[in-house]
Amino acid sequence: IDAFAEKRNNDNALREDLETKCFVSSIDRFVFNQYPGEWEKRRGGKYAWNYLLFFTYLAEKDAEEYNGLENFVTEQKEKDKIDFLPINTFIAQQRSEVTRGWEDKSGETMLQSMRQQVDKVEGDVDEVKDLLNKIVSLLRWNRAVLRGGGGETPQVAASTPWTMVLQNATQRST
């Protein structure tokens, strides 16, 4: 009778464990409340079936056809290591931790900041293009002057330090 009671207690403990913790990661189900839909994927050990199917797939696949992940997992299993399993973590939690750091003090997201930086770089590139076009124009004018031609002196607006340099060079060559 004691053996049956002990077996029943063990079975009840296992059932309770499957209903309150993720079978794979061992994380309590209440942690998953912060991540909608995550507990439903794992409840009752459902998620563990994915790993079992993956291990079966690896056992049936020719080892020479493994990709990097498959090779890594097989090597870890052969060494009796389980480091590749997400114990005490899960992808939604990791993703959340990474993206949480993407906000600065003003609440501006990293993406918005990157867009602003790209816009600034694009503006700088446009300014450099304009300056290069002006330099080319000056070089053509200088070449024409040296050949005895001439022509109208190119106009360079003094909006940046570079354009002032170009303006000085234009004045010297006349």
NORURGI-V27059 format. One record per pair of residues at least 6 apart in sequence whose C-alpha atoms are under 7 Angstrom apart, sorted by the first residue. I is the first residue (numbers start at 1). J is the second residue. D is the distance in whole Angstrom. If there is no record, write none. Layout:
BEGIN
[[I;J;D] [I;J;D]]
END
This chain:
BEGIN
[[18;43;7] [18;44;5] [18;45;6] [19;43;6] [19;44;5] [20;28;6] [20;29;5] [21;27;5] [21;28;4] [21;29;5] [22;28;7] [22;29;7] [22;42;6] [22;43;7] [22;45;6] [23;45;5] [23;48;6] [24;48;6] [24;87;7] [25;86;5] [25;87;4] [25;88;5] [25;89;6] [26;87;6] [26;88;6] [27;88;6] [29;39;6] [32;38;6] [32;39;5] [41;47;6] [73;84;7] [76;82;7] [102;109;6] [102;110;5] [103;109;5] [103;110;6] [137;154;7] [138;154;6] [141;150;7] [144;150;5] [156;163;6] [156;167;6] [157;163;6] [158;164;5]]
END
